[in-house]
Amino acid sequence: MCVAIYLALTLLALIYSDSVIESLALSAQSEGELEIVLALGWEIVPALWPLFALAMVLSSAVTLFIVRRLRARE
């Protein structure tokens, strides 16, 4: 039952992500008023994967730090 719930939540997250990411664009502004579009929609994900990986590592470190602090209090 839990597996079905996780699969349903993952599917809903993917559908939501698709609708949000499709409207985004990664752009850079050069000298003057010229704006260069670097990526559209899902092309943003490969451009920003190091940031996602860093966020995962930092969130894991914070979680472990909090768990150890709570265990030390007991």
VOFILO-689384 format. One record per atom (N, C-alpha, C, O): x, z, y. Coordinates in steps of 0.05 Angstrom, whole numbers, padded with zeros to 5 digits, always signed. Layout:
XZY;...
This chain:
+00017+00000-00024;+00000+00000+00000;+00018+00000+00025;+00012-00014+00044;+00039+00016+00025;+00056+00017+00048;+00070-00009+00053;+00075-00017+00076;+00077-00023+00031;+00090-00049+00034;+00071-00069+00048;+00080-00084+00064;+00046-00068+00041;+00027-00086+00053;+00024-00080+00083;+00021-00098+00099;+00025-00055+00090;+00023-00047+00118;+00047-00056+00134;+00045-00067+00156;+00071-00052+00122;+00096-00062+00135;+00096-00092+00138;+00104-00102+00159;+00087-00107+00118;+00085-00136+00120;+00066-00145+00141;+00072-00163+00157;+00043-00131+00143;+00023-00138+00164;+00034-00133+00192;+00031-00149+00210;+00047-00110+00195;+00059-00103+00221;+00081-00122+00229;+00084-00129+00252;+00098-00130+00209;+00119-00150+00214;+00107-00176+00223;+00117-00189+00241;+00086-00185+00209;+00073-00210+00216;+00062-00209+00244;+00065-00228+00260;+00049-00187+00251;+00038-00184+00278;+00060-00184+00299;+00056-00195+00321;+00082-00171+00293;+00105-00170+00312;+00116-00198+00316;+00124-00206+00338;+00118-00214+00294;+00128-00242+00297;+00109-00259+00313;+00118-00275+00329;+00083-00256+00309;+00064-00271+00324;+00065-00264+00354;+00065-00281+00371;+00067-00238+00359;+00069-00229+00387;+00095-00239+00400;+00096-00248+00422;+00118-00237+00384;+00143-00246+00395;+00143-00276+00401;+00154-00285+00421;+00130-00291+00384;+00128-00320+00388;+00114-00326+00414;+00122-00344+00429;+00092-00312+00419;+00076-00318+00443;+00091-00309+00468;+00088-00321+00490;+00107-00288+00466;+00122-00278+00490;+00147-00295+00495;+00153-00303+00517;+00162-00300+00473;+00188-00314+00476;+00184-00343+00484;+00202-00354+00498;+00163-00356+00476;+00159-00384+00483;+00158-00389+00513;+00164-00410+00522;+00149-00369+00528;+00146-00373+00557;+00171-00365+00573;+00172-00368+00597;+00192-00355+00559;+00216-00346+00573;+00237-00368+00575;+00237-00387+00559;+00254-00365+00595;+00277-00384+00598;+00301-00368+00608;+00298-00350+00625;+00324-00375+00597;+00349-00363+00606;+00363-00383+00624;+00370-00405+00616;+00366-00374+00649;+00377-00393+00669;+00399-00379+00685;+00401-00355+00686;+00415-00396+00698;+00436-00386+00715;+00435-00401+00741;+00429-00425+00742;+00441-00387+00763;+00441-00399+00789;+00470-00404+00798;+00486-00386+00799;+00475-00429+00804;+00503-00435+00813;+00503-00435+00843;+00485-00425+00856;+00524-00446+00854;+00527-00447+00883;+00503-00460+00896;+00493-00481+00888;+00494-00448+00917;+00471-00459+00932;+00445-00452+00918;+00442-00430+00907;+00427-00471+00918;+00400-00466+00906;+00397-00479+00879;+00375-00478+00868;+00418-00490+00868;+00416-00503+00842;+00414-00483+00819;+00430-00464+00817;+00393-00486+00802;+00389-00468+00780;+00391-00484+00754;+00378-00505+00751;+00407-00474+00736;+00412-00488+00710;+00398-00473+00688;+00403-00449+00685;+00382-00486+00673;+00368-00474+00650;+00387-00475+00626;+00394-00497+00617;+00394-00452+00615;+00412-00451+00592;+00397-00452+00566;+00407-00463+00546;+00374-00439+00564;+00359-00438+00539;+00329-00435+00545;+00322-00421+00565;+00313-00447+00529;+00284-00444+00531;+00272-00433+00505;+00281-00440+00483;+00253-00415+00508;+00239-00404+00484;+00257-00391+00464;+00273-00373+00471;+00255-00399+00439;+00271-00387+00417;+00300-00393+00419;+00316-00381+00404;+00309-00411+00436;+00337-00416+00440;+00351-00392+00452;+00376-00391+00452;+00336-00374+00464;+00347-00350+00477;+00359-00331+00456;+00379-00318+00461;+00347-00330+00432;+00355-00310+00412;+00384-00314+00403;+00399-00295+00403;+00393-00339+00396;+00421-00342+00389;+00440-00337+00413;+00463-00328+00409;+00430-00341+00437;+00447-00336+00460;+00451-00306+00465;+00471-00298+00477;+00432-00290+00457;+00433-00262+00463;+00437-00244+00438;+00433-00220+00440;+00445-00255+00415;+00447-00239+00391;+00467-00216+00393;+00463-00195+00381;+00489-00220+00408;+00508-00196+00410;+00494-00172+00424;+00500-00149+00417;+00477-00178+00443;+00463-00156+00457;+00444-00142+00438;+00442-00117+00438;+00430-00157+00421;+00412-00145+00401;+00428-00128+00381;+00420-00106+00374;+00451-00138+00372;+00468-00123+00353;+00478-00097+00366;+00478-00076+00353;+00486-00098+00391;+00496-00075+00405;+00473-00054+00407;+00478-00030+00404;+00449-00063+00413;+00427-00045+00416;+00421-00031+00389;+00414-00008+00389;+00423-00046+00367;+00418-00033+00341;+00439-00012+00334;+00433+00009+00324;+00464-00018+00340;+00486+00001+00335;+00483+00026+00352;+00485+00048+00343;+00477+00022+00378;+00473+00045+00396;+00449+00062+00388;+00451+00087+00388;+00427+00050+00380;+00404+00065+00372;+00409+00081+00346;+00399+00103+00343;+00424+00069+00328;+00432+00084+00303;+00450+00107+00310;+00446+00129+00299;+00468+00103+00328;+00486+00125+00336;+00471+00148+00349;+00476+00171+00343;+00453+00141+00367;+00437+00162+00380;+00420+00177+00360;+00418+00201+00362;+00408+00163+00341;+00391+00176+00321;+00408+00195+00304;+00399+00218+00299;+00431+00186+00295;+00448+00204+00279;+00458+00228+00296;+00459+00251+00285;+00464+00224+00321;+00472+00246+00338;+00450+00267+00341;+00455+00291+00339;+00425+00258+00345;+00403+00276+00348;+00397+00291+00322;+00392+00315+00323;+00398+00277+00300;+00393+00290+00274;+00414+00312+00269;+00407+00333+00259;+00439+00306+00274;+00460+00326+00270;+00457+00350+00288;+00462+00373+00280;+00449+00345+00313;+00445+00367+00332;+00422+00385+00322;+00423+00410+00324;+00401+00373+00312;+00378+00388+00303;+00385+00404+00278;+00376+00427+00274;+00401+00393+00260;+00410+00407+00236;+00428+00430+00243;+00428+00451+00230;+00444+00427+00264;+00463+00448+00272;+00448+00472+00283;+00457+00495+00281;+00424+00468+00294;+00409+00490+00306;+00396+00507+00284;+00391+00531+00288;+00392+00496+00261;+00379+00511+00239;+00396+00530+00226;+00388+00544+00207;
